[in-house]
Amino acid sequence: MGAKVSPVRLSPARISPVVLAVAALVAMPGAARGEGLSALSLDELVDSASLEDLGNLVVTAQRREERAQDVGLSLTALSGDGLRDKPLANLLALQYQVPNLEIIPLYGGTQGEFRIRGVGIRDYATNNSAAVAVYMDQTFLPFPVQTQFPLFDLERVEVLRGPQGTLYGRNSTGGAIALLSRRPTAGAGFAARLGSRDARELDGYLSGPLGERVRGRLSFSSRQGGAWQKNRLTGAPLGDADVGALRGQLAVAVSDALDLLVIASAARDRSDSRGPRAYLGLVPNPRGMADGYTAIPPDRHHNATGWGLRPEFAALTGLSAGDKPHRDNLAQGLSVTANWDLGGATLTSITSWQSLDREEFLDWDGSHIPQSDEYFDTAIDTLSQELRLTSPGGERFNWLLGAYYGDESLDERFHSDFAANLGFATRTAYRQDADMLGVFGQADHALGDRLRLVAGLRHEREDRALGDFATTYIDYPSRPDLAGTPTFAPLDRRLSTSEWSGKLALEYRPAAAALFYGSLGRGMKSGGFTANNALFPQQTDPVAPEIVTALEFGFKVDLSARLRVNGALFLYDYRDQQFQSTVFVDPVIQSIGRLVNIPKSELRGAELELLWEPLDGLHISQYLGYKRGTYREFLGVDAAASRAAGEAVYTDFAGERLPLPAYSYGGTLSHERQLGDFRVKALVHYAFHDSLDSTTSGPFDRDAYWLANARLELAPPGSAWRIALWCHNLFASDHDLHTGSFLANAPIATAGPPRSLGLEIRYNY
């Protein structure tokens, strides 16, 4: 049976970002001044470039301090000062500032789906790592649920696209996101915000010397209110935030050669969870206990949702019958970073412990009907140790050697109420442990004044174990004899991985402010287990690691003192892609859902980023991302045909497109000028995310959408005070972040928030 091919629709929403990006690129500063760029050579242009007014952000993407423009890889670096002016309460908003990045809150919870250039895994279970590695102050966060706490007091964010591993503690196939907090200095400050629907935020810090060789910094963040969703039946609100976070740092200069940085953090999140909306409606399933429930028509309003708990299920989980979707999550962390200058090299040690205690109630069908009510009780503990020995840098030959050890422990029990869908409720419990050891290194050598060779290599060994996995019927009204019995005997699974990865690149610098590079890299993402509700032991069979071999060509050029253009082209060979799908077991069991490996796919695309100051005080940034993926070898199970035939029936998806949004586009326009006795700054930030069309994964289609934000800031000259008015989702765009469900009769959409207005007061001393 052949797969249906969906035609590509060239709607105005698809064409707009391309047109706007091209228009921004052709509107060169020379044209704005009536001057022609063609009269100047490339060397004359780039040698005069300084971009002082636009900033030359120093990054540590390659584990040493250097300008972002001098790093020969696809990198977006965002300064903390720049992020202050844009809505970035948590990582989800980062996708509107970086090309080819998507971060999706699956089913409204804290389990996120990360994708860079189309590389990522859609998995609503807690236990599997993401294809995009997230680091907080150089500490790797293995599980996506660890990443959804508030971002505050940041120095910068670095987003690296493409496989990583020869410079970083862990391997990743998609890329890496590095979050770096501000270090202890001297000063104090706060920012207070009031917004629509009683939203309240307060961030602050206090930093300064505690002794001759000791400096400290204490930062905090609090977020309250803001509920914007409503129960479609009762009108009850949903979406109030209730988050508090604290970070303390001590920087100790032990000697002229040795310094220590100790970071302790804690965050508590007792917010409402986001509720899904029934964008196609809901028809109760006659197979379950659907008596007394009527169909729900498609929700017309994007803020509509629903929830409900059976008293029996509430009693089993400790919830209250009137509870709405919510969470009570506590994250704690402690890290010690030591840098020891040995003269000819620097030894860096990063020792870290991270934990997460998670209790989260989610209503995955978005209704009062008990089709899929979920309660998660999760405990995560991770220990890691990274050692790096690094040459000083800036020489003809630079090098880095490193080793990483990680120990991950996850205990989880989650309860599912399928009473109105399948007629029962279950509890799934398991423990997952993982140990990994990686050794890595990278070196670069100047082959002349303009050419540099870069080479890196990594080997990683990992042992991953799933223990005492069992799904138990805890409530089965029509079969009380099954209550308390497991669907199958508790089992253990093991997976061992030993993989090489690496990088080979050439960098060419024809002039001081122009860099061209080409690279060939290989990255690996760990394998894992499907840890969802399981009625059959075959659902827990391990999924193998995935491998991405990436070819990339890029450039970073300052075309004048006011214009910077960066771009990249990429081609990926994607092997054993991890994918949530179905497999056919036998004529009795038939088809079951679990993670599978797609043998071979291909991804290709491009990115373009522009930074321009056409006039003093006027700054324009633009980005455009494009990607397209194609299955090269993938036989997917046709569950309905297999059930009818009593044997496996496959659909050949070779040549079909991967379900990925093609375009992402965004930009910022800001203008700062003196107006009377005040300094005024006006800013508009906008982003476009393309539609998502799926032929392989059920009803996951999502419409394209635009978002825009605006900010107007007023500051007295020489004053530490600033006041600002802001508006998020300026044009009140109705949009969905995610669509689709494993419930065939209840496809759901996770809606984005509506327009909100607010006032901010900021003080920095």
Secondary structure, DSSP 4 states (H G I P E B T S, - for coil): -BPPPPPP---HHHHHHHHHHHHHHHS-HHHHTT--GGGS-HHHHHHT---TTT---EE-TTSS-EEGGG-SS-EEEEEHHHHHTS--SSGGGGGGSSTTEEEEEGGGSS-EEEEETTB-----SSSSPPSEEEEETTEEE-SGGGG-SPP-SEEEEEEEES-B-SSSSS-BSSEEEEEEEPPP-SEEEEEEEEEGGGEEEEEEEEEEESSSSEEEEEEEEEEEE---EEETTT--EE--EEEEEEEEEEEEE-SSSEEEEEEEEEEEE-PBPPPPB-TT-B---TTSS-TT---BPPPSSTTEE-----HHHHHHHT--TTPPSEEEEEEEEEEEEEEEE-SS-EEEEEEEEEEEEEEEEEETT-SSS-SSEEEEEEEEEEEEEEEEEE--SSSSEEEEEEEEEEEEEEEEEEEEE-TTTTS-EEEEEEEEEEEEEEEEEEEEEESSSSEEEEEEEEEEEEEEEEEEEEEEEEE-TT-GGGTT-BSS--EEEEEEEEEEEEEEEEEEEEETTEEEEEEEEEEEE--B---S--SSGGGG--B--EEEEEEEEEEEEEEETTEEEEEEEEEEEEEEEEEEEEEE--TTT-EEEEEEEEEEEEEEEEEEEEEEEEETTEEEEEEEEEEEEEEEE-EEE-HHHHHHHTS--EEE-TTPBPS---EEEEEEEEEEEEETTEEEEEEEEEEEE--B--SSSSS--B--EEEEEEEEEEE-TT-SEEEEEEEESTT----EEEE--S-TT---EEEPP--EEEEEEEEE-
